[in-house]
Amino acid sequence: MISERKEKQFDESQYEILIKCSDKGDLTQWNQWRENNQKVSILLEGANFISANLAGADLWKANLQGTKIIAAIVDRQTFIWDCDFDEQTVFTGKGLYLAKIEPRLKESLKINPA
C-alpha cells in the first residue's frame, strides 16, 4: 500500500509580505493585502517567525500547522482566529493576553508558555 504524503501548505509570497511588514514593525501592507484578498487562504504551514513583530496582524483563518512563532510581539489589534494549528505549532511572545486569540489556540498556549 502506498501512503500519500500531504503537501505542505505554504505560500512564499504571503510569508515574505508578513516578514517584511514585521521587520518594519508596520503591518499596514499585510492587513491591506488581507482586506483585498479575503477569500485567499493564508498558508503559513511550517513557517518560522523568530522575534516576528505581529502587532496588529490579521491572521484570520491562517494555516499555522507546524508554525514556530517565537518571542512574537502582539497587541490588542492582533487577530488570530479560526486558524488551523497542530501539536507542532509553537506560539510564544509578549502581549499574548492582549491579542484576540481563539480559545482553542489559547488552550494550546498553556503547553508552550512564553
C-alpha positions as CSV (number, residue, x, y, z in Angstrom):
1,M,0.0,0.0,0.0
2,I,1.4,3.4,-1.0
3,S,0.7,6.1,1.5
4,E,0.1,9.6,0.3
5,R,2.2,12.4,1.6
6,K,0.3,15.6,2.4
7,E,1.8,18.5,0.5
8,K,2.9,21.3,2.8
9,Q,0.6,24.3,2.6
10,F,3.0,27.3,2.4
11,D,2.8,30.4,0.3
12,E,6.2,32.0,0.0
13,S,4.8,35.4,-1.2
14,Q,2.5,35.6,1.8
15,Y,5.4,34.7,4.1
16,E,7.6,37.4,2.5
17,I,5.0,40.1,2.9
18,L,4.4,39.2,6.5
19,I,8.1,39.1,7.3
20,K,8.8,42.4,5.5
21,C,6.0,44.1,7.5
22,S,7.1,42.5,10.7
23,D,10.7,43.7,10.2
24,K,9.4,47.2,9.7
25,G,7.1,47.0,12.7
26,D,4.2,48.1,10.5
27,L,1.6,45.6,9.4
28,T,-0.4,48.0,7.3
29,Q,0.6,46.5,4.0
30,W,-0.2,42.9,5.2
31,N,-3.6,44.0,6.6
32,Q,-4.4,45.8,3.3
33,W,-3.4,42.7,1.4
34,R,-5.7,40.6,3.7
35,E,-8.6,43.1,3.2
36,N,-8.2,42.9,-0.6
37,N,-7.8,39.1,-0.6
38,Q,-10.3,37.9,1.9
39,K,-11.1,34.7,0.1
40,V,-7.4,33.7,-0.3
41,S,-6.2,31.0,2.1
42,I,-3.3,32.1,4.3
43,L,-0.8,29.3,4.0
44,L,2.0,29.6,6.6
45,E,2.3,25.9,7.5
46,G,5.8,25.2,8.9
47,A,6.9,28.9,8.8
48,N,9.3,30.2,11.4
49,F,9.0,33.6,12.9
50,I,11.6,34.5,15.4
51,S,11.1,37.7,17.2
52,A,8.2,38.1,14.3
53,N,6.5,41.7,15.3
54,L,2.9,40.7,14.7
55,A,1.3,43.7,16.5
56,G,-1.9,44.4,14.6
57,A,-1.6,41.5,12.2
58,D,-4.7,39.8,10.9
59,L,-4.1,36.1,10.7
60,W,-7.8,35.1,10.5
61,K,-8.2,31.5,9.0
62,A,-4.4,31.1,8.6
63,N,-2.9,27.7,8.3
64,L,-0.4,27.7,11.2
65,Q,0.2,23.9,11.4
66,G,3.8,23.4,12.5
67,T,4.5,27.1,12.6
68,K,7.0,28.4,15.1
69,I,6.2,31.9,16.3
70,I,8.8,32.6,19.0
71,A,9.0,35.8,21.0
72,A,6.3,37.4,19.0
73,I,5.2,40.9,19.8
74,V,1.4,41.2,19.6
75,D,-1.2,43.7,20.8
76,R,-4.9,44.3,21.1
77,Q,-5.2,44.6,17.3
78,T,-3.6,41.2,16.6
79,F,-6.3,38.9,15.3
80,I,-5.6,35.1,15.4
81,W,-8.9,33.4,14.9
82,D,-10.3,30.3,13.2
83,C,-6.8,29.1,12.3
84,D,-5.5,25.6,11.6
85,F,-2.8,24.5,14.1
86,D,-1.5,21.3,15.5
87,E,0.7,20.0,18.3
88,Q,3.7,21.2,16.4
89,T,2.6,24.8,16.5
90,V,4.5,26.9,18.9
91,F,3.4,30.5,19.8
92,T,5.2,32.4,22.5
93,G,5.6,36.1,23.0
94,K,4.9,39.4,24.7
95,G,1.3,40.6,25.0
96,L,-0.4,37.3,24.2
97,Y,-3.0,38.1,26.8
98,L,-3.9,41.2,24.8
99,A,-4.3,39.6,21.4
100,K,-7.7,38.3,20.0
101,I,-6.8,34.6,20.0
102,E,-9.4,32.0,19.7
103,P,-10.0,29.8,22.8
104,R,-8.7,26.6,21.2
105,L,-5.3,28.1,20.4
106,K,-5.2,29.9,23.8
107,E,-5.6,26.4,25.4
108,S,-2.6,25.1,23.4
109,L,-0.5,28.0,24.5
110,K,-0.5,26.6,28.0
111,I,1.6,23.7,26.5
112,N,4.1,26.2,25.1
113,P,4.2,29.1,27.6
114,A,6.2,32.3,26.9
